[in-house]
Amino acid sequence: MPHITLDYSTNLETLIDIAALCDHLRCAAITTGVFPMAGIRVRAFAATHVSLADGDPKHGYIDISVRLRGGRDLDTRQAASETIFTAARDFLAPALQQHSLALSLEMRDIDPALSPKHSTIRDHLPQDALHD
């Protein structure tokens, strides 16, 4: 964990390299030192139908959702949220300066008792990458 999901308006696809943003956020999550690298997942989904503010189609948004297994204290979660949000804001700085764009992030816990997991990703990573 975490699972980082970007929900964004499709009008941003011509302004922002969404794949590069996903990779940038993956790297930011690693730098927090809070999350096991092998568990980080970042994905993005475009919302094809949106209506924002006054309805002008120039407006866009990126909403970042960070889901993680419960158990981390509030200070740890706040620091990780701030690191990821700052990384997003820095990456998006040119677009934020030139376009009508809303950026938000929400981090929430997943109850581990209700979220079974199985992964073979660690089996396919170099041993020196498994320091989590």
DSSP file (Angstrom, degrees, kcal/mol; ACC not computed):
  #  RESIDUE AA STRUCTURE BP1 BP2  ACC     N-H-->O    O-->H-N    N-H-->O    O-->H-N    TCO  KAPPA ALPHA  PHI   PSI    X-CA   Y-CA   Z-CA
    1    1 A M              0   0    0      0, 0.0    39,-0.3     0, 0.0    38,-0.2   0.000 360.0 360.0 360.0 147.5    0.0    0.0    0.0
    2    2 A P        -     0   0    0      0, 0.0    39,-2.2     0, 0.0     2,-0.6   0.234 360.0-161.0-101.0 166.2   -0.8    2.8   -0.8
    3    3 A H  E     -aB  41  67A   0     64,-2.7    64,-2.8    37,-0.2     2,-0.6  -0.965  12.7-165.6-104.6 118.3   -3.1    2.7   -3.8
    4    4 A I  E     -aB  42  66A   0     37,-3.7    39,-2.3    -2,-0.6     2,-0.5  -0.929   6.3-174.3-110.3 121.5   -3.0    6.2   -5.3
    5    5 A T  E     -aB  43  65A   0     60,-2.9    60,-2.9    -2,-0.6     2,-0.5  -0.960  11.5-156.4-121.1 130.5   -5.8    7.0   -7.8
    6    6 A L  E     -aB  44  64A   0     37,-2.7    39,-3.1    -2,-0.5     2,-0.5  -0.919   5.3-170.6-104.5 126.8   -6.1   10.1   -9.9
    7    7 A D  E     +aB  45  63A   0     56,-2.5    56,-3.1    -2,-0.5     2,-0.3  -0.982  24.3 165.6-111.2 122.6   -9.5   11.0  -11.1
    8    8 A Y  E     -aB  46  62A   0     37,-2.1    39,-3.5    -2,-0.5     2,-0.3  -0.949  40.9-102.1-143.1 158.1   -9.2   13.9  -13.6
    9    9 A S  E >   -a   47   0A   0     52,-1.9     3,-2.0    -2,-0.3     4,-0.2  -0.612  31.8-128.1 -80.1 139.2  -11.1   15.7  -16.3
   10   10 A T  G >  S+     0   0    0     37,-1.4     3,-1.8    -2,-0.3     4,-0.3   0.720 100.8  76.1 -63.1 -22.0  -10.2   14.7  -19.9
   11   11 A N  G 3  S+     0   0    0      1,-0.3     3,-0.5    48,-0.2    -1,-0.3   0.657  87.2  64.1 -65.1 -11.4   -9.6   18.3  -20.9
   12   12 A L  G X> S+     0   0    0     -3,-2.0     4,-2.6     1,-0.2     3,-1.4   0.628  77.3  85.0 -84.1 -13.6   -6.3   18.0  -19.0
   13   13 A E  T <4 S+     0   0    0     -3,-1.8    -1,-0.2     1,-0.3     5,-0.2   0.768  91.6  47.2 -63.8 -24.1   -4.9   15.3  -21.3
   14   14 A T  T 34 S+     0   0    0     -3,-0.5    -1,-0.3    -4,-0.3    -2,-0.1   0.599 119.2  40.8 -88.0 -11.3   -3.6   17.9  -23.8
   15   15 A L  T <4 S+     0   0    0     -3,-1.4     2,-0.4     1,-0.2    -2,-0.2   0.706 115.5  41.6-104.7 -26.7   -2.1   20.0  -21.0
   16   16 A I  S  < S-     0   0    0     -4,-2.6     2,-1.3    79,-0.0    -1,-0.2  -0.961  71.7-127.5-132.4 139.0   -0.5   17.5  -18.7
   17   17 A D     >  -     0   0    0     -2,-0.4     4,-2.1     1,-0.2     5,-0.2  -0.727  29.7-174.0 -82.4  94.3    1.5   14.3  -19.1
   18   18 A I  H  > S+     0   0    0     -2,-1.3     4,-2.4     1,-0.2    -1,-0.2   0.868  79.8  53.6 -63.4 -39.4   -0.7   12.1  -16.9
   19   19 A A  H  > S+     0   0    0      1,-0.2     4,-2.1     2,-0.2    -1,-0.2   0.909 109.9  48.2 -62.5 -40.9    1.6    9.1  -17.2
   20   20 A A  H  > S+     0   0    0      2,-0.2     4,-2.4     1,-0.2    -2,-0.2   0.872 109.5  53.3 -67.4 -35.9    4.5   11.2  -16.0
   21   21 A L  H  X S+     0   0    0     -4,-2.1     4,-2.4     2,-0.2    -2,-0.2   0.922 107.3  51.7 -63.2 -43.4    2.4   12.6  -13.2
   22   22 A C  H  X S+     0   0    0     -4,-2.4     4,-2.1     1,-0.2    -2,-0.2   0.929 112.1  45.8 -57.6 -46.2    1.6    9.0  -12.1
   23   23 A D  H  X S+     0   0    0     -4,-2.1     4,-2.3     1,-0.2    -1,-0.2   0.887 110.5  53.9 -66.2 -38.2    5.3    8.1  -12.0
   24   24 A H  H  X S+     0   0    0     -4,-2.4     4,-2.1     1,-0.2    -1,-0.2   0.900 109.9  47.2 -61.5 -42.0    6.2   11.3  -10.2
   25   25 A L  H  X S+     0   0    0     -4,-2.4     4,-2.4     2,-0.2    -1,-0.2   0.860 108.5  55.1 -70.3 -34.9    3.6   10.5   -7.5
   26   26 A R  H  X S+     0   0    0     -4,-2.1     4,-1.9    -5,-0.2    -2,-0.2   0.939 110.2  46.4 -59.8 -46.5    5.0    6.9   -7.2
   27   27 A C  H  X S+     0   0    0     -4,-2.3     4,-2.1     1,-0.2    -2,-0.2   0.892 110.9  52.3 -63.7 -39.9    8.4    8.3   -6.6
   28   28 A A  H  X S+     0   0    0     -4,-2.1     4,-0.9     1,-0.2    -1,-0.2   0.903 107.1  52.6 -63.1 -41.2    7.1   10.8   -4.1
   29   29 A A  H >< S+     0   0    0     -4,-2.4     6,-0.6     1,-0.2     3,-0.6   0.892 108.6  51.1 -62.1 -39.0    5.3    8.0   -2.2
   30   30 A I  H >< S+     0   0    0     -4,-1.9     3,-1.6     1,-0.2    -1,-0.2   0.915 104.4  57.3 -63.3 -42.3    8.6    6.1   -2.0
   31   31 A T  H 3< S+     0   0    0     -4,-2.1    -1,-0.2     1,-0.3    -2,-0.2   0.696  90.2  72.8 -66.5 -17.3   10.5    9.1   -0.6
   32   32 A T  T << S-     0   0    0     -4,-0.9    -1,-0.3    -3,-0.6    -2,-0.2   0.818  90.7-144.6 -64.5 -27.0    8.1    9.3    2.3
   33   33 A G  S <  S+     0   0    0     -3,-1.6    -2,-0.1    -4,-0.4    -1,-0.1   0.542  77.9  96.6  73.5   5.3    9.8    6.2    3.8
   34   34 A V  S    S+     0   0    0     -5,-0.5    -4,-0.1    42,-0.1    -3,-0.1   0.756  71.3  59.7 -95.9 -30.3    6.3    5.2    5.0
   35   35 A F  S    S-     0   0    0     -6,-0.6     2,-0.4    -5,-0.1    -2,-0.2  -0.807  84.8-113.3-109.8 140.7    5.2    2.9    2.3
   36   36 A P    >   -     0   0    0      0, 0.0     3,-1.8     0, 0.0     4,-0.5  -0.568  26.1-136.6 -68.2 127.1    6.7   -0.4    1.1
   37   37 A M  G >  S+     0   0    0     -2,-0.4     3,-1.4     1,-0.3    93,-0.1   0.864 101.7  57.8 -53.5 -41.3    7.9    0.3   -2.5
   38   38 A A  G 3  S+     0   0    0      1,-0.3    -1,-0.3    91,-0.2    83,-0.1   0.695 105.4  52.1 -66.2 -17.6    6.5   -3.1   -3.7
   39   39 A G  G <  S+     0   0    0     -3,-1.8     2,-0.3   -38,-0.2    -1,-0.3   0.495  80.4 112.5 -97.1  -3.7    3.0   -2.1   -2.5
   40   40 A I    <   +     0   0    0     -3,-1.4     2,-0.4    -4,-0.5   -37,-0.2  -0.551  39.9 178.0 -77.5 130.3    2.7    1.3   -4.2
   41   41 A R  E     -a    3   0A   0    -39,-2.2   -37,-3.7    -2,-0.3     2,-0.4  -0.999   5.5-176.8-130.5 128.9    0.1    1.5   -7.0
   42   42 A V  E     +a    4   0A   0     -2,-0.4     2,-0.3   -39,-0.2   -37,-0.2  -0.996  12.5 160.3-127.4 130.1   -0.6    4.6   -9.0
   43   43 A R  E     -a    5   0A   0    -39,-2.3   -37,-2.7    -2,-0.4     2,-0.4  -0.973  22.0-147.9-145.6 158.4   -3.3    4.8  -11.6
   44   44 A A  E     -a    6   0A   0     -2,-0.3     2,-0.4   -39,-0.2   -37,-0.2  -0.981   6.1-168.4-134.2 142.4   -5.4    7.4  -13.3
   45   45 A F  E     -a    7   0A   0    -39,-3.1   -37,-2.1    -2,-0.4     2,-0.4  -0.996  17.2-137.8-131.9 128.7   -8.9    7.5  -14.7
   46   46 A A  E     -a    8   0A   0     -2,-0.4     2,-0.8   -39,-0.2   -37,-0.2  -0.687  10.2-140.2 -87.0 135.1  -10.3   10.2  -16.9
   47   47 A A  E     -a    9   0A   0    -39,-3.5   -37,-1.4    -2,-0.4     3,-0.1  -0.854  13.3-167.8 -92.4 112.8  -13.8   11.5  -16.3
   48   48 A T  S    S+     0   0    0     -2,-0.8     2,-0.5     1,-0.2    -1,-0.1   0.723  74.7  47.5 -77.8 -20.2  -15.4   12.0  -19.7
   49   49 A H  S    S+     0   0    0     -3,-0.1     2,-0.3     2,-0.0    -1,-0.2  -0.961  71.6 147.6-126.0 114.9  -18.4   13.9  -18.4
   50   50 A V        -     0   0    0     -2,-0.5     2,-0.3    -3,-0.1   -41,-0.0  -0.962  28.1-164.5-140.5 157.4  -17.8   16.7  -16.0
   51   51 A S        -     0   0    0     -2,-0.3     2,-0.3     6,-0.0     5,-0.1  -0.908  20.3-177.3-143.8 116.4  -19.4   20.0  -15.1
   52   52 A L    >   -     0   0    0     -2,-0.3     3,-3.5     4,-0.2     4,-0.3  -0.873  46.5 -40.6-119.9 146.9  -17.4   22.4  -12.9
   53   53 A A  T 3  S+     0   0    0     -2,-0.3    -2,-0.0     1,-0.3     0, 0.0  -0.099 131.2   1.0  47.3-113.7  -18.0   25.8  -11.4
   54   54 A D  T 3  S-     0   0    0      2,-0.1    -1,-0.3     1,-0.0     0, 0.0   0.348 105.9-103.4 -89.1   7.5  -19.9   28.0  -13.9
   55   55 A G  S <  S+     0   0    0     -3,-3.5    -2,-0.2     1,-0.3    -5,-0.1   0.391  70.6 148.2  89.6  -3.8  -20.0   25.2  -16.5
   56   56 A D    >   -     0   0    0     -4,-0.3     3,-1.7     1,-0.2    -1,-0.3  -0.501  47.9-139.4 -66.4 127.0  -17.2   26.6  -18.7
   57   57 A P  T 3  S+     0   0    0      0, 0.0    -1,-0.2     0, 0.0   -46,-0.1   0.549  93.2  78.3 -68.7  -5.2  -15.4   23.6  -20.3
   58   58 A K  T 3  S+     0   0    0      2,-0.0    42,-0.3    41,-0.0     2,-0.1   0.753  74.5  94.8 -72.6 -22.3  -12.0   25.3  -19.7
   59   59 A H    <   +     0   0    0     -3,-1.7     2,-0.3    -7,-0.2    42,-0.2  -0.431  55.4 178.2 -71.4 142.2  -12.1   24.3  -16.0
   60   60 A G  E     - c   0 101A   0     40,-2.0    42,-2.3    -2,-0.1     2,-0.3  -0.893  10.0-162.0-137.2 169.6  -10.3   21.1  -15.1
   61   61 A Y  E     - c   0 102A   0     -2,-0.3   -52,-1.9    40,-0.2     2,-0.4  -0.995  14.3-161.0-150.9 155.3   -9.6   19.0  -12.0
   62   62 A I  E     -Bc   8 103A   0     40,-2.4    42,-2.1    -2,-0.3     2,-0.6  -0.960  13.3-170.2-134.4 119.8   -7.4   16.3  -10.6
   63   63 A D  E     -Bc   7 104A   0    -56,-3.1   -56,-2.5    -2,-0.4     2,-0.5  -0.957   8.8-157.4-111.9 120.6   -8.6   14.6   -7.5
   64   64 A I  E     -Bc   6 105A   0     40,-3.0    42,-2.4    -2,-0.6     2,-0.5  -0.864   5.6-167.2-103.6 125.4   -6.0   12.3   -5.8
   65   65 A S  E     -Bc   5 106A   0    -60,-2.9   -60,-2.9    -2,-0.5     2,-0.6  -0.949   1.1-167.5-111.7 127.6   -7.2    9.5   -3.6
   66   66 A V  E     -Bc   4 107A   0     40,-3.1    42,-2.8    -2,-0.5     2,-0.5  -0.956   6.2-174.5-117.5 113.6   -4.7    7.7   -1.4
   67   67 A R  E     +Bc   3 108A   0    -64,-2.8   -64,-2.7    -2,-0.6     2,-0.3  -0.912  11.6 166.5-107.8 132.5   -5.9    4.5    0.2
   68   68 A L  E     - c   0 109A   0     40,-2.1    42,-2.8    -2,-0.5     4,-0.0  -0.985  41.6 -88.7-144.3 155.8   -3.7    2.7    2.7
   69   69 A R  E     - c   0 110A   0     -2,-0.3     3,-0.4    40,-0.2    42,-0.2  -0.344  53.2-106.7 -60.2 139.5   -4.0   -0.1    5.2
   70   70 A G  S    S+     0   0    0     40,-2.3    -1,-0.1     1,-0.2     3,-0.1  -0.154  86.5  77.2 -62.5 160.5   -4.9    1.2    8.7
   71   71 A G        +     0   0    0      1,-0.4     2,-0.3    40,-0.0    -1,-0.2   0.217  58.5 113.6 124.4 -14.3   -2.4    1.4   11.5
   72   72 A R        -     0   0    0     -3,-0.4    -1,-0.4     1,-0.1    -4,-0.0  -0.704  67.3-114.8 -90.1 142.1   -0.3    4.4   10.8
   73   73 A D     >  -     0   0    0     -2,-0.3     4,-2.3     1,-0.1     5,-0.2  -0.223  27.3-105.3 -72.5 165.3   -0.6    7.3   13.3
   74   74 A L  H  > S+     0   0    0      1,-0.2     4,-3.0     2,-0.2     5,-0.2   0.888 118.0  53.7 -59.8 -44.1   -2.1   10.7   12.2
   75   75 A D  H  > S+     0   0    0      1,-0.2     4,-2.3     2,-0.2    -1,-0.2   0.905 110.1  48.2 -59.8 -41.3    1.3   12.5   12.1
   76   76 A T  H  > S+     0   0    0      2,-0.2     4,-2.3     1,-0.2    -1,-0.2   0.922 113.6  46.7 -64.1 -45.1    2.7    9.9    9.8
   77   77 A R  H  X S+     0   0    0     -4,-2.3     4,-2.7     2,-0.2    -2,-0.2   0.893 111.7  50.9 -65.2 -40.0   -0.4   10.1    7.5
   78   78 A Q  H  X S+     0   0    0     -4,-3.0     4,-2.5     2,-0.2    -2,-0.2   0.919 111.0  48.1 -64.0 -43.0   -0.3   13.9    7.5
   79   79 A A  H  X S+     0   0    0     -4,-2.3     4,-2.2    -5,-0.2    -2,-0.2   0.915 113.6  47.0 -64.6 -42.3    3.3   14.0    6.6
   80   80 A A  H  X S+     0   0    0     -4,-2.3     4,-2.4     2,-0.2     5,-0.2   0.908 111.8  51.0 -66.0 -41.6    2.8   11.5    3.8
   81   81 A S  H  X S+     0   0    0     -4,-2.7     4,-2.8     1,-0.2     5,-0.2   0.928 111.2  48.2 -59.4 -45.9   -0.2   13.3    2.5
   82   82 A E  H  X S+     0   0    0     -4,-2.5     4,-2.7     2,-0.2     5,-0.2   0.893 110.6  51.1 -64.9 -39.9    1.7   16.6    2.4
   83   83 A T  H  X S+     0   0    0     -4,-2.2     4,-2.1     2,-0.2    -1,-0.2   0.938 114.7  42.5 -62.4 -46.9    4.6   15.0    0.6
   84   84 A I  H  X S+     0   0    0     -4,-2.4     4,-2.1     2,-0.2    -2,-0.2   0.908 115.9  48.4 -67.7 -42.2    2.4   13.5   -2.1
   85   85 A F  H  X S+     0   0    0     -4,-2.8     4,-3.0    -5,-0.2     5,-0.2   0.919 111.6  49.6 -64.9 -43.3    0.3   16.7   -2.4
   86   86 A T  H  X S+     0   0    0     -4,-2.7     4,-2.8    -5,-0.2     5,-0.2   0.900 109.5  52.2 -62.0 -40.9    3.4   18.9   -2.7
   87   87 A A  H  X S+     0   0    0     -4,-2.1     4,-2.3    -5,-0.2    -1,-0.2   0.916 112.1  46.0 -61.0 -43.0    4.8   16.6   -5.4
   88   88 A A  H  X S+     0   0    0     -4,-2.1     4,-2.4     2,-0.2    -2,-0.2   0.940 113.5  48.3 -64.4 -47.3    1.6   16.9   -7.3
   89   89 A R  H  < S+     0   0    0     -4,-3.0     4,-0.5     1,-0.2    -2,-0.2   0.896 112.8  48.3 -62.4 -40.9    1.4   20.6   -6.9
   90   90 A D  H >< S+     0   0    0     -4,-2.8     3,-1.0     2,-0.2    -1,-0.2   0.927 112.5  48.0 -65.1 -44.4    5.1   21.1   -8.0
   91   91 A F  H 3< S+     0   0    0     -4,-2.3     4,-0.2     1,-0.2    -2,-0.2   0.887 117.3  43.0 -60.7 -39.3    4.6   18.8  -11.0
   92   92 A L  T 3X S+     0   0    0     -4,-2.4     4,-2.9     1,-0.2     3,-0.3   0.397  80.8 110.2 -89.5   2.0    1.5   20.7  -12.0
   93   93 A A  H <> S+     0   0    0     -3,-1.0     4,-1.9    -4,-0.5    -1,-0.2   0.867  77.6  49.2 -50.1 -47.5    2.8   24.2  -11.3
   94   94 A P  H  > S+     0   0    0      0, 0.0     4,-1.2     0, 0.0    -1,-0.2   0.932 115.4  43.9 -60.4 -43.0    3.0   25.3  -15.0
   95   95 A A  H  > S+     0   0    0     -3,-0.3     4,-2.1    -4,-0.2    -2,-0.2   0.891 111.7  53.6 -67.3 -39.3   -0.6   24.1  -15.6
   96   96 A L  H  < S+     0   0    0     -4,-2.9     5,-0.2     1,-0.2    -1,-0.2   0.830 109.5  49.4 -64.8 -31.6   -1.8   25.7  -12.4
   97   97 A Q  H  < S+     0   0    0     -4,-1.9    -1,-0.2    -5,-0.3    -2,-0.2   0.789 121.9  31.4 -76.2 -27.6   -0.4   29.0  -13.4
   98   98 A Q  H  < S+     0   0    0     -4,-1.2     2,-0.3    -3,-0.2    -2,-0.2   0.592 116.1  45.6-109.5 -12.8   -1.9   29.0  -16.9
   99   99 A H  S  < S-     0   0    0     -4,-2.1     2,-0.9    -5,-0.1   -40,-0.1  -0.886  83.5-100.0-135.2 160.7   -5.2   27.2  -16.6
  100  100 A S        +     0   0    0    -42,-0.3   -40,-2.0    -2,-0.3     2,-0.4  -0.717  61.1 156.1 -79.5 105.5   -8.3   26.9  -14.5
  101  101 A L  E     -c   60   0A   0     -2,-0.9     2,-0.4    -5,-0.2   -40,-0.2  -0.994  34.0-155.5-144.0 128.8   -7.5   23.8  -12.5
  102  102 A A  E     -c   61   0A   0    -42,-2.3   -40,-2.4    -2,-0.4     2,-0.4  -0.899  13.9-169.5-104.4 133.8   -8.6   22.4   -9.1
  103  103 A L  E     +c   62   0A   0     -2,-0.4     2,-0.3   -42,-0.2   -40,-0.2  -0.986  12.5 163.7-124.8 130.1   -6.3   20.0   -7.3
  104  104 A S  E     -c   63   0A   0    -42,-2.1   -40,-3.0    -2,-0.4     2,-0.3  -0.966  16.7-163.5-143.0 159.9   -7.3   18.0   -4.3
  105  105 A L  E     -c   64   0A   0     -2,-0.3     2,-0.4   -42,-0.2   -40,-0.2  -0.997   2.9-174.1-143.6 140.3   -6.1   15.0   -2.3
  106  106 A E  E     -c   65   0A   0    -42,-2.4   -40,-3.1    -2,-0.3     2,-0.4  -0.995   6.8-162.5-134.5 130.7   -7.7   12.7    0.3
  107  107 A M  E     +c   66   0A   0     -2,-0.4     2,-0.3   -42,-0.2   -40,-0.2  -0.934  17.4 171.2-110.3 135.0   -6.0   10.0    2.3
  108  108 A R  E     -c   67   0A   0    -42,-2.8   -40,-2.1    -2,-0.4     2,-0.2  -0.993  29.0-114.9-144.3 152.7   -8.1    7.3    4.0
  109  109 A D  E     -c   68   0A   0     -2,-0.3     2,-0.4   -42,-0.2   -40,-0.2  -0.547  17.5-144.9 -84.8 147.8   -7.5    4.0    5.7
  110  110 A I  E     -c   69   0A   0    -42,-2.8   -40,-2.3    -2,-0.2     5,-0.1  -0.937  25.7-117.7-107.0 133.8   -8.6    0.6    4.6
  111  111 A D    >   -     0   0    0     -2,-0.4     3,-1.7   -42,-0.2     4,-0.1  -0.621  19.8-151.9 -71.2 114.3   -9.7   -1.8    7.2
  112  112 A P  G >  S+     0   0    0      0, 0.0     3,-1.0     0, 0.0    -1,-0.2   0.777  92.5  63.3 -62.5 -25.2   -7.2   -4.7    6.8
  113  113 A A  G 3  S+     0   0    0      1,-0.2    -2,-0.1     3,-0.1    -3,-0.0   0.731 110.3  39.0 -69.3 -20.2   -9.7   -7.2    8.2
  114  114 A L  G <  S+     0   0    0     -3,-1.7    -1,-0.2     1,-0.2    -3,-0.1   0.156 106.7  68.2-115.1  17.8  -11.9   -6.5    5.2
  115  115 A S    <   -     0   0    0     -3,-1.0    -1,-0.2    -4,-0.1    -5,-0.0  -0.603  64.7-167.7-140.6  75.6   -9.3   -6.2    2.4
  116  116 A P        -     0   0    0      0, 0.0     2,-0.3     0, 0.0    -3,-0.1  -0.335  11.6-166.5 -65.0 147.6   -7.6   -9.4    1.6
  117  117 A K        +     0   0    0      2,-0.0     2,-0.3    -2,-0.0    -2,-0.0  -0.966  18.8 174.9-135.9 150.2   -4.4   -9.1   -0.5
  118  118 A H        +     0   0    0     -2,-0.3     2,-0.3     0, 0.0     0, 0.0  -0.923  13.4 164.7-152.0 132.1   -2.2  -11.4   -2.6
  119  119 A S        -     0   0    0     -2,-0.3     3,-0.1     1,-0.1     4,-0.1  -0.998  31.0-167.5-149.8 143.6    0.7  -10.3   -4.7
  120  120 A T    >>  +     0   0    0     -2,-0.3     3,-0.5     1,-0.1     4,-0.5   0.219  65.6 105.3-109.7  11.5    3.7  -11.9   -6.4
  121  121 A I  G >4 S+     0   0    0      1,-0.2     3,-1.9     2,-0.2     4,-0.3   0.915  76.1  55.4 -59.1 -44.7    5.3   -8.5   -7.2
  122  122 A R  G >4 S+     0   0    0      1,-0.3     3,-1.1     2,-0.2    -1,-0.2   0.826  99.8  61.7 -59.1 -30.6    8.0   -8.9   -4.5
  123  123 A D  G <4 S+     0   0    0     -3,-0.5    -1,-0.3     1,-0.2    -2,-0.2   0.702 107.9  44.2 -65.7 -18.7    9.0  -12.3   -6.0
  124  124 A H  G << S+     0   0    0     -3,-1.9    -1,-0.2    -4,-0.5    -2,-0.2   0.261  94.5  93.5-113.6  10.0    9.9  -10.4   -9.2
  125  125 A L  S <  S-     0   0    0     -3,-1.1     5,-0.1    -4,-0.3     2,-0.0  -0.752  86.2 -96.8-100.0 150.7   11.8   -7.4   -7.7
  126  126 A P    >   -     0   0    0      0, 0.0     3,-1.9     0, 0.0     4,-0.4  -0.372  35.0-118.9 -60.4 144.6   15.6   -7.4   -7.1
  127  127 A Q  G >  S+     0   0    0      1,-0.3     3,-1.5     2,-0.2    -2,-0.0   0.838 112.7  59.9 -56.7 -35.7   16.5   -8.3   -3.6
  128  128 A D  G 3  S+     0   0    0      1,-0.3    -1,-0.3     3,-0.1     3,-0.1   0.646  98.8  59.6 -71.0 -11.5   18.1   -4.9   -2.9
  129  129 A A  G <  S+     0   0    0     -3,-1.9     2,-1.1     1,-0.2    -1,-0.3   0.548  85.6  82.9 -86.9  -8.8   14.7   -3.3   -3.6
  130  130 A L    <   +     0   0    0     -3,-1.5    -1,-0.2    -4,-0.4    -3,-0.1  -0.473  45.6 126.9 -98.5  63.7   13.0   -5.2   -0.8
  131  131 A H              0   0    0     -2,-1.1    -1,-0.2     1,-0.2    -3,-0.1   0.008 360.0 360.0-104.3  27.2   13.9   -3.0    2.1
  132  132 A D              0   0    0     -3,-0.1    -1,-0.2   -96,-0.0    -2,-0.1   0.407 360.0 360.0-111.6 360.0   10.4   -2.6    3.3
